[in-house]
Amino acid sequence: MGKLFDAIDDTLGNWIAKQSLYFVGTAPLAANGHVNLSPKGPIDTLRVLDPHTVAYLDMIGSGAETIAHLRENGRIVVMLCAFQGPPRILRLHGTGRVVLPDAPDFAELVALFPPVRFAEARRAIVVVDVQRIADSCGYGVPLMALEGHRDHADAWAENKLRTGGPDALDDYRRKKNATSLDALTFTEVARDERRR
């Protein structure tokens, strides 16, 4: 039923681009750590860079799980499923790296994505070195129609900037995105990275 692929070819790339959203899964190394699964979208925030690399635009959010986990161990899976048309689930397993806005390659990567209303809301770009590409039947995924995209994130960012000034989103990120659920802080993670 399922199939392994050697690469993300044009057929897979076109299928990916037609989906409504995608999901990202990561986990810390600790056995009692919290696995994280995040819905991401719209789909144009995900790009196939080459047959073994994808990247997505990571927008500011209420947590820092994905970035914390990637900095600790790099493991990630991107999953897409068909809510319309023939049933299918596609999983892209690999290792990810976080490209922050002050990184030398951020400008080149961010140019691959459509503009966002508030540039300050771009937290990072996650680049995934895809090592396993596999699909499965997707028979359990319901057929659903996309009504549209929510504008809540833009409205929230606009309100933060209006009431808190030009540094409001940076302040939010420093306060709310500094620690993961499992108390992985970026300082501790950076120290772990230096040990490798």
N, C-alpha and C positions, 0 to 999 in steps of 0.2 A: 504494500500500500504506500509506504513512504519511500522517498528517493533521496539519495545523496548526490550532490552536485559538485563538480570540480571547481566551479567558479560562478560568479554572478554574471551571466551572459546578458545579451540584450533582451532576450525573452523574459528572464527573471527581473531584470531592471525595469522593464515596462510594466510588468505585473505589480512590482513594488510601488511604482509611481501612481497606480490606479487605486490603491487602497485608501481608506479614510483616515486611518491612524495607525500607530505602531506602539509596541510595549517594550520596555527595557527592564531587564532583570539583573540584579547584582546581589552579592552577599559578602559579609565580612568573613575573615578566617575563623573567628571564634565559633566553636560548636554551638554555643547558646546565643549567637548573634541573630539579629533580625534580617531575614531575607527581604529585599525590597523589589517591588514590581511597580513600575510607573507607566501610565498611559501617556503617550506623546502625540502631538499633532499641532497643526495640520500636517499632512503628509509632505508638504514642500519644505518642512524643516528637516527632512531626511534626504541625504544625497548618496548615491553610489559613486564613489570616486574612481574606482577601478575594479577589476574582477574579484579582488580580495579585500577591498576597503570600503567602508561606509562611514559617514559622519553625520552627526545631527547637531542642530542648534539647541543648546540647553538654555532655557529661559529661567529667570529667577522664580523661585518657588518657596514653599513653606518648609522644605527639608533639604538636607544635603547628603542624603544616603548614597546616591549613585556616585557622586564625586568622591566621597569619603571611601567607599568600597574600591573604586578604581585606583585611587592613590595607594590603598593598602595592598591590593593583590591583583588588580587589573582585569579580573574575570567579568565577562558581560555576555548577555544574550539579547539580541534584538528579535522580537517576534512580531509577525504580521499575520492577520487572518482575513479571509475573504468574507465580508458581510453581504456581498452581492455576487452573482455569477456562480460558477462552479466552486464547490467547497475546497478549501485549501488552507493550511497553516504552514508558514515558512519561518524557520528559526536560523538565525545567523549567530553562531557561537564564536567567541574570540576574546581578544584582550584589547582593552581600551586605554586611551590616554586622554587627559584633560588639557585642552588648550585654552588658557585664560586670555582675557582681552589685552593684557600687557605682553603676551608672548609674541616673538618675532613673526610667526606664521599665522597669527590670528587674522590679520587684515586680508591675506590671500584666501584663507578658508572662508571667512564670513562673506566674501564677495560671491561665493557660490550659491548663497541663499537669497531669497527675496528680502527686500528691506522690511524691517519691522517698524511699527509706529514709534516705539520708544527704544532707542538704541541702548539706553541705560539698563533695560530689562534683560539684555543678553548677558547671561552669566558666564557661559563658556561654550566651546565646541568640543564635543566628544568624538574622537576618531577611533574607529574600531578596526583592528586587524582581524579579518574574518578567517577563521581556521576550519570551521565546519559549517556547511550549508546543507540543510535538510528540510524537506517538506513532509507533511503528513496529511491525512485525509480531510480533517476539518469538518467531519460529519456532524459534530456536536455544536458547531458555531451557527447561531441563528441567522436567518436572512433578515437584514435590517436596512432601512433607507436612511441616508444622511439628510437631516433637515437643514443643517447649516452649521456654522462654527460659532461658538460663544464669543462674546466680546468682553467677558468679565475680566480677563487678565489685563487688557488694555485700559479698561475703566479703572481697575485697581491701581495700576501704575500711574495713570494720569492723576488720580486723587492723591497718591503718595507724593508725587512731585509738586502738585499744586499746594498741598498743605504743609509739606516738609522741606520744600526747596530743592535745588538741583542735586544735592547729595543724599536725598531721602532713600533712594533705592540702594545706594552703596551702604548707607547706615543700616538699612534693613538686612542686607546680605551679611554684614559683619555681625549683627546681633542674632539673626535667626538661622543662618547657614554655617555657623562656626563649628557646630558639633552635631554628629550623627546620633541616632537613637541609642547606639551602643557606645557613646562617648568617644568616638574616634574624632579627634580634632585635627585640623589641618597641620598644626605644629607636630603632633605625634606622628601623623602619617608621613610628613616630610622627613622626619627623623628615621622612620622605617625604610623609606626609599633610599636614604643615604647608606644604609647598612647593606643593601643588596649588591 
